[in-house]
Amino acid sequence: MIEDWEIGALYWNCFRAADRNEAIALQKVKEQYEENFITNKDIHLFLGTTREWHTRRSKNPFVIIGVFYPKKEIQGKLF
């Protein structure tokens, strides 16, 4: 599960831009991550848990609570 508000905001912006078509909105979010973030950003996911998932005794109670994506820095040659 993803609890990050920025991904939610991106989805709702894409949803409105796609005239409320969910399939197109999801595709636009996917494209944003695949084409822009993966190639240009260094993506870090912040994981956390919620009481709800712990009380359910979930096999994996972790959720994505945040995404940090600084610009990729190109490291120079080491040798």
N, C-alpha and C positions, 0 to 999 in steps of 0.2 A: 504494500500500500504506500502511496505517496501523499504526504501531508504538506508538502512545500507549497506555499501560497503563490510563488512566482510561476510555477508550472500551471497552477489553476488559473491564474490571471492570463497566461499565454493562451491556454485553451479557450477561455471565454472570449478573448479578443479575436482569436481565429474563428470561433463559432459565430460571432456577430459578423465578421468579414465574409464568412461563407454562407450568409443568409440563413443561419440557424440549421445548417446541414452538419450533423454530427460526424459523419464519415469524412467529409472534407476537412473539418476542423481537426480531427485526430491525425489525418495525413499531414496537415500543415505543421502541427506540433512535432510530429515525427521527423519531418523534413528539417525543421529548425534545429533539432538536436543532432541529427545525422549529418547535415550539410554544413552547419555553422559551428555548433558547439564542439563536436568531436574533432573537426579539422583545425579549428582556430583556438579552442579553449582547453584548459587542463581541468577536467571535471572531477570534483570531489563531492561525495555524498555524505551528508551528516545523518547518522542513524540514531534512533532513539526508540523508546518503547512507550506504550500506553498501558494504563491499568486494565483497560478492557481486554487487551490481548493476553496479559498475564493471567487474568482471572479465567479466561477460556483455556488456559494451559496450552496455548498454541505451540506448535513445533518450532515456529520461528516468529517470536513476538516483535521483531524489529520492524520499524517503518522508516521511510525516508522522510526526515523532518526538515531537511534543507539541502540545497545544492549550491556549491561554491564553484564558480567557473572563471578563474582568472585567465587572462590572455596567456597563450603558450609562449614560453621564452625559448628561443633557439640557443642551445648550448654550443659554445665554440668547441673547436677541436681540443682534445685533452693532450694530445701528443703531437 
